[in-house]
Amino acid sequence: MDKYEYRVKTEQMLEHMEKKQYSKAMEIADTIDWRRVKSISMLNSVSEIYEACGENKKSRDILFLAFDRSPSSRKIVFRLGTLALKIQDVEEASSCYEEFVKLAPKDPNQYILKYKILKARNAPLEEQIKALEDFKKEEYEEKWRKSISATTLDFQLDEETGRTKVRDGSREIIGGMITSKMIKYTKKNQTMAFITVEDLIGTVEVVIFPQSYEKSQQYLQEDSKVFVRGRVSEEDDNASKLICEEVIPFDMTKKELWIQYADKQSYLQDEQNLFRMLAESEGEDQVVIFCKAERAVKRLPKNANIQVEPGILSRLTNYFGEDCVKVIEKPIEMKG
């Protein structure tokens, strides 16, 4: 097969894949010798096509080719582990889990793979639950540390200085779980609230006056995970409090999706196709283009914003390759 025929066939195959016509895509995939293909993103796409058609062994074999070309890819190792479980090869899945932990010791997804392996082995339910709890804890802690400017410990009195680490009037961002809520009413019969936010270290009291309460009341359910931005209020001989200015649920923090092209010309040639893919998603997350050769950054207009979620990420990663698509959690802005 020459390069022209290969390009035509793979374009047709990817088009079928984009339309979720996996059987038609697989028919084309069966006619190509993938051992000669070097593109990791293409091999990933072919593996997903076979997996979608229930051909898990073929999917794994193709993914092994991608692994040979990129043995340090955590995504490939993770998928190899899940495919091993689909063909009931628990030992291979366990080897993939160990490799994944070596490659990405801080990636919370290790606990998802661990849970799937434990489930396949019919491990005690307590062990399975603990793996899922560890996943949520790691995921929670990573995002929490990146977003806050102070912990609840910073609001506690220091025995030596008699003051808290945070200072009166300073703006801070805390994050954690709402463990209690008390509603109060002002003399003008306006609603306000006092909530307790608990993080991995301790608790702090947050005061939410009527104007802020009106904007954030839907997020103030007990056990909800939130970030709170506000001003510090020092208290005589007591822990400081936070006067709320804004409440942001954990799952509503802003993100940016970065897509890398080799150069500006590549981007311009592919621009219309990119916008077609982005049009499938609507949201508040901005898309940023990076042209590697020129080191140029282009932020797409708001009408190209998307919601960063697994579906759109999978499609973009299949098209551009794992190394060319990156999600960046945006820090919460410290206004004022």
N, C-alpha and C positions, 0 to 999 in steps of 0.2 A: 504494500500500500504506500503510495507516494504522499508527500506532505499535503498536497491539494485535496486529495480524497479524504485524508485523515481530518483535515480542517472542516470539510463539508459535513462529514459524518458526525463529528463531535458537536458541531453547531446544531445540527438537527437533534442530536441526542439531548443536549442541554435545553433546547427549546421544548422538547417533550417533557423533560424533567420539570421545567418551570411551570408547565401546565398540569403537572401531576399525572401525566400520562406515562407512568413508570413502565408498563409492559412494552409500549412502543420504544421507550428509551432503552430498555434491556435488550430488545431485538437488535438494535444497532450496536450496543456494547458487546454483544456476543460475537460480532464480526471483526473486532479489533484485538490485536495482540498487545495487551497492556504491559507486558514485560518490557517493551521497548519505549514506553512512555516515561518521561522524566518529571512531568508536571505533577507536583504533589496535590494541588487543588483539583486537578482533573481526576486523579486517582481517588481522591476523597469523594468527589461527585459520583463516580462510577460505583464506588462501594455503597453509597447511600441509595443508589438506584436498585442495586441487587437486594439490599436490605429491605427496601420498600416492597419489593416483589416476593419477599419471604425466602430469598436465596441467601441465607445467612453464611453458609460456608464459602460461597463465591465472594460475598461481601468481605468476609474476613481475609480471604486470600489476596484480594485486590488491596485491602488496607495494609497487609504485610508488605506489599511492594512500596506503598507510601512510607511505611515505617523504615524500610531499608534506606530510603532516600532522605528521611528526616527522623532519625532515632531520638531526637531530643524534643519532639512535639508531644506535649502533654495531652492535647486533644486526640491525637491518633492513638496514644496508649490507652486513654480512657475508653475510646470506642472499641478498641480491640478487646478490652476487658468485658464490655457489655455484650459484644458479639460472641465471645467465648461462652458467656452464660446462656445465650440464646441457643447455642448448639450443645449445651449441657456439659461443657468442659470447665468444670469448676477449678481444677488445678491451674489451667492456663489463665483463667480469670484472676486467680490469686497471684500468679506471677506478674500479671499486668498491674495489679494493685500495688505490689511492692515496687515495681518500676516507676509507677506514677508518683508514689510518695517520695522516691529519690529525686525525681525531676522537679516536683512541685510540693515540697513539704508543707507549705502554708496554704495550699489550695483547698478550700472547703469541700470540693467535689470528691476528694478522697473518701469522705465519709459516705457519700452516696454509693460509690462503688463497693465499699466495705459492707454497707447495708444489703446491697443486692447479692453479694457473695454469702453473707450470713443467712439470708432468706433462702437461697438455693441449697444451702446445707441443712436447712431446717433447724437452725440454731435456736436456742431459747429466745422467746419473745423479748425478754428483758435486754438481751444483747442487741437485738435488732433495733429496739426503741432507742437504746443509748447511742447507736451509730447515727440515727436521725437527729437526736438531740445535740450531738457533737457537731453535726453539719450546721444546724441552725445557730448554735453558739459561735462557731468560727465565722460564719457569714455575718452574723450580727456584730461581732467584735471588730472585724476588719472595717466594716462600714462606719461603725461608731467612732473608732479611733481617728479615721480620716476626716470626720465631719465636725468634731467638737473643738472648742477652744478651752474648755475647762471641764474637770470631772466634779462629781459631787463632793469629793474630798477637799477640793479647793474652797468650798463654801463653809467648811468646818473651822472652828476656832483653833488656832495654834496655841498650845499650852504655854509656850515660852514668850511669844509676842503678844498674846491676848487678842490677836486679829486673824482674819481669814486671808488666804492667799489672794483671792479676788478683792478688788477695791470698790468702794462705793461709787456708783455712777458708771462704772466700766461696762462695756457691752460684751456679753459672752454668749456662747452657744453650748448648751448641754444636750445630752441625748440619753434616752432610756425608756423604761416602761412606766406608764401611769399606774401607780398602785393604789391611789385613793383620790377621791374628788369630793369636794364640799361646795355646794352652791350657796351663795349669799345674795342679798338684795340691798341695793343702795337706798338712800332716803328718797331718791327719785324713782324708786321701784325698778331700777335697771339691774339686770342679772350680771353677776361676776362669779368667779370661782377661785378656789384654792386647790391646787393639785399637788400630789407628791410624785416626783419622778425618781425612779430607782435605776442606777446604772450598775456596772460590774463592781463598784466599790462601795456605794452607799446611797443615801437619799438626799434630796433637797426640796424645799417647798417653793412652789411657783405661784405667784399671785397674778391672776388674769382679770384686769379691769374690764368694765362693760364694752368699750370699743373693740378691744382685742377679743373678748369672749364672743361677740357677735360674728366675727370673722372666722373663728376657729372652733366653735362649739361642736361641729360635726366630728372633729378629730379627738375629742376629749373623753373617749370611752376608757373605762378601766381595762388594763391589760394591753392597751394600744401602745405600740412603739413609736415614739415621736422624737423629733429634735425641737428644742425651744430656744428661740433667740430673744434676748431681752437685756435689761439693765440690772446691775447688782444693787441690792439694797442691804447695806450693813446694819446689823442689829446689835445693840449694846449687850455684851456678854452672852450672845447667842449666835448660832450659825447664821450666815447671810442668806438672804432670799433672792430669787430672781423675779423681776417684774416683767411679765411676758409682753413681747411686741409681736411675735409671730410663732405659730405652731406649724411644724412641717412633718407629716407622717414619713416614716422611714422609707416607704415605697414611692414617695413623691419627690424625692430629691432629683435635681436636674442632672442630665447626662449629656455627653457629646459622643457622636459616632464619627470616628476618623477613618477615612478611606484613602489608601495610598495608591498613587499611580506612578509609573516609571518616570513620566515627564509630562509637561503641559500638553504636548501634541496627543499623547495617549488619552489624556482626560477629555480633550476637545472632541476627539473622534468617538468617544464612548459616552459623551454627556447626555444625549437624548435617551440612550438605553438605561443609564443610571437613573435618570428622572422617572422613567417608566417603572423601574423597580421600587423607587422610593414612594411613588404615588399609591402603592398598595398599603401604606401605613400612614396614619395620622396621629400626631402627638405634639409634645412640646420640646422634644430633644433635637438639638441642632446637629446637622451633618457638616463635617469639615473635610475638605479635600487637601491632601498633601501631595505635591508633585516632587518626587525624590530628586531628580536631576537638578532642578532649579532651587530646591528647598523652599518652594513657594507654598503658602497656605491660603486657601480660599474657603471662606465660610458661606455656605449656601443660604439663600434667603429663607425667611420664616415659612413661606409656603411649601418649602421642601422638608420642613421638620417632620420627624417620625416619632413613634413610640418604640423605644429600644426594648425588644422582647425576643424570645427564642426563635420565633418563626422568621422574622425579617433578618435576624442575625445569621441563621442557617443559610438562607438564600444568598445573602451577600458574601458570606464566607465561601460557599461553594463556587461562586462566580469569581471572586477576587483572590481567594486563597487566605488561609488562616493568618498569615503574617501581615496581610494588608488591610485587615479590618480590626479596629480596636475601640473598645468602649471606655470612656473616661468619666468617672464620677466627678461632677463639678462640686467644689466646696460651697457650702452655704455662705452667701454674702453677708458680711458684717456691715449693715447699713448704718448711716448716721456718722 
